[in-house]
Amino acid sequence: MTERPLTIVSNRGPAEFGLDEGGIRTVRRGGGGLVTALSGLVSHRKALWIASAMSEEDVAVASSAAGEPVEIELDGVSYDVCLVASDSVAYDRFYNVIANPILWFIQHYLWDLSNAPDIRRTEVEAWESGYKVVNSDIAAQVVKSIEGQTDPVVMLHDYHLYTAPGQIRAQRPDAFLQFFVHIPWSQPDSWRVLPNSWREEIYTSMLANDIIGFHTTAYCRNFLQCCRELMELEVDWERGAVIHGDREIWVRAYPLSIDADRMFRAAESE
């Protein structure tokens, strides 16, 4: 049986490019637990990894590659990586105004109705011209990369990319979209600190996925409860599913393990 084409999508990729003292391009393993968790998958299965260009040299690589994948090798594992370079101002708004200070805080119960973030012009502009723009850039690259593929599988990751699935689904209704959230999913009241329109966009886009994964069953229950209370959608608690229009979205717990040997090798190489 032929393997279905697989594309992994995240904000931070498996590698970061730089320059040494002699101006020679270097490549080092990307930081963060997400990269550690997914490296084992890529070592066993061919996949394209799409991610944001994080460093200046990442941007240079993205520019020279012009949307095509670059093959690299780290710790004995080969990666096909496609870097997406968003406008620097848009990326700063996406990362430093919306993704981390607002979404990450919401999902860790650091904002609530008695201590809500101020949503002013700065935040509104960051949502419209930052978070959504970077997500659109990523989604456009995914659509381009899976063009011509039959039954592609796209695995998206984490709170940086909540509005990307809806855009991918709109252009590729045949794609199988799986989203894994690597941080907690908080209860409904914590999400009420967001403007209704933002919340609607996030949940509508997330429900464009076929499967949404979390670390624990508690996070799954929280997501289902949010869909029921905030979106007034039908939820099947026993089966772990949300009914959205004519689609059924599965909500599942997938505790992630890591490749311990690879983790220790990476630590020793630092």
Backbone hydrogen bonds, N-H to C=O, Kabsch-Sander energy under -0.5 kcal/mol:
donor,donor_aa,acceptor,acceptor_aa,energy
7,T,153,V,-2.4
8,I,48,L,-3.2
9,V,155,M,-2.9
10,S,50,I,-2.2
16,E,28,R,-2.9
18,G,26,T,-2.1
20,D,24,I,-2.5
23,G,20,D,-2.2
26,T,18,G,-2.8
28,R,16,E,-2.2
30,G,14,P,-2.8
36,T,32,G,-1.3
37,A,33,G,-2.6
38,L,34,L,-2.0
39,S,35,V,-1.7
40,G,36,T,-0.6
42,V,38,L,-1.9
43,S,39,S,-1.7
44,H,40,G,-0.6
44,H,41,L,-1.3
45,R,41,L,-1.3
48,L,6,L,-2.1
49,W,80,D,-3.1
50,I,8,I,-3.3
50,I,48,L,-0.6
51,A,82,C,-2.1
52,S,10,S,-0.5
52,S,11,N,-1.9
53,A,84,V,-2.6
54,M,52,S,-0.6
59,V,55,S,-2.0
60,A,56,E,-1.7
61,V,57,E,-2.5
62,A,58,D,-2.8
63,S,59,V,-2.4
64,S,60,A,-2.3
65,A,61,V,-2.2
66,A,62,A,-1.4
67,G,62,A,-0.7
68,E,65,A,-1.4
70,V,81,V,-3.3
72,I,79,Y,-2.5
74,L,77,V,-2.6
77,V,74,L,-2.2
79,Y,72,I,-3.0
80,D,47,A,-0.8
81,V,70,V,-3.0
81,V,79,Y,-0.7
82,C,49,W,-2.7
84,V,51,A,-2.5
85,A,83,L,-0.6
86,S,84,V,-0.8
91,Y,87,D,-2.7
92,D,88,S,-2.1
93,R,89,V,-2.2
94,F,90,A,-2.7
95,Y,91,Y,-2.8
96,N,92,D,-2.7
97,V,93,R,-1.4
98,I,93,R,-1.6
99,A,94,F,-2.8
100,N,95,Y,-1.7
102,I,98,I,-1.3
103,L,98,I,-2.3
104,W,99,A,-2.2
105,F,100,N,-0.8
106,I,102,I,-2.6
107,Q,103,L,-2.3
108,H,104,W,-0.7
108,H,105,F,-0.7
109,Y,106,I,-1.6
110,L,105,F,-3.0
111,W,105,F,-0.7
112,D,115,N,-0.9
115,N,112,D,-1.3
119,I,117,P,-0.6
120,R,118,D,-1.0
124,V,120,R,-2.6
125,E,121,R,-2.9
126,A,122,T,-2.0
127,W,123,E,-2.2
128,E,124,V,-2.6
129,S,125,E,-3.2
130,G,126,A,-0.8
131,Y,126,A,-2.5
132,K,127,W,-2.3
134,V,130,G,-2.7
135,N,131,Y,-2.2
136,S,132,K,-2.0
137,D,133,V,-2.4
138,I,134,V,-2.4
139,A,135,N,-2.7
140,A,136,S,-2.6
141,Q,137,D,-1.7
142,V,138,I,-2.2
143,V,139,A,-2.6
144,K,140,A,-2.2
145,S,141,Q,-2.7
146,I,142,V,-2.1
147,E,144,K,-0.9
149,Q,146,I,-2.2
151,D,149,Q,-0.5
153,V,5,P,-3.2
154,V,176,F,-2.9
155,M,7,T,-3.1
156,L,154,V,-0.7
156,L,178,Q,-2.9
157,H,9,V,-1.4
158,D,180,F,-2.6
161,L,158,D,-1.9
162,Y,159,Y,-0.7
164,A,161,L,-1.0
167,Q,163,T,-0.7
167,Q,164,A,-0.6
168,I,164,A,-2.0
169,R,165,P,-2.9
170,A,166,G,-1.8
171,Q,167,Q,-1.0
171,Q,168,I,-0.6
172,R,168,I,-2.5
175,A,172,R,-1.7
176,F,152,P,-2.9
177,L,175,A,-0.7
178,Q,154,V,-2.8
178,Q,176,F,-0.5
179,F,211,I,-2.5
180,F,156,L,-2.5
181,V,213,G,-2.6
182,H,180,F,-0.6
186,S,184,P,-0.6
190,S,187,Q,-1.2
191,W,187,Q,-0.7
191,W,188,P,-1.2
192,R,188,P,-0.7
192,R,189,D,-0.9
193,V,190,S,-0.8
194,L,191,W,-1.5
199,R,195,P,-2.3
200,E,196,N,-2.7
201,E,197,S,-2.1
202,I,198,W,-2.6
203,Y,199,R,-2.5
204,T,200,E,-2.5
205,S,201,E,-2.2
206,M,202,I,-2.6
207,L,203,Y,-2.0
208,A,205,S,-1.9
209,N,206,M,-1.5
210,D,177,L,-3.2
211,I,177,L,-1.6
212,I,250,W,-2.6
213,G,179,F,-3.5
214,F,252,R,-2.1
220,C,216,T,-1.5
221,R,217,T,-2.5
222,N,218,A,-2.1
223,F,219,Y,-2.3
224,L,220,C,-2.5
225,Q,221,R,-2.6
226,C,222,N,-2.3
227,C,223,F,-2.3
228,R,224,L,-2.0
229,E,225,Q,-3.0
230,L,226,C,-2.7
231,M,226,C,-1.0
231,M,227,C,-0.6
233,L,227,C,-2.0
234,E,243,I,-0.6
236,D,241,A,-2.8
237,W,235,V,-0.8
240,G,236,D,-1.4
241,A,236,D,-1.8
242,V,249,I,-2.2
243,I,234,E,-2.8
244,H,242,V,-0.6
244,H,247,R,-2.6
247,R,244,H,-1.8
249,I,242,V,-2.7
250,W,210,D,-2.3
250,W,248,E,-0.5
251,V,240,G,-2.9
252,R,212,I,-2.4
254,Y,214,F,-3.3
254,Y,252,R,-0.5
260,A,258,I,-1.0
263,M,259,D,-2.2
264,F,260,A,-2.4
265,R,261,D,-2.2
266,A,262,R,-2.4
267,A,263,M,-2.2
268,E,264,F,-2.3
269,S,265,R,-1.3
270,E,266,A,-0.7
270,E,267,A,-0.8
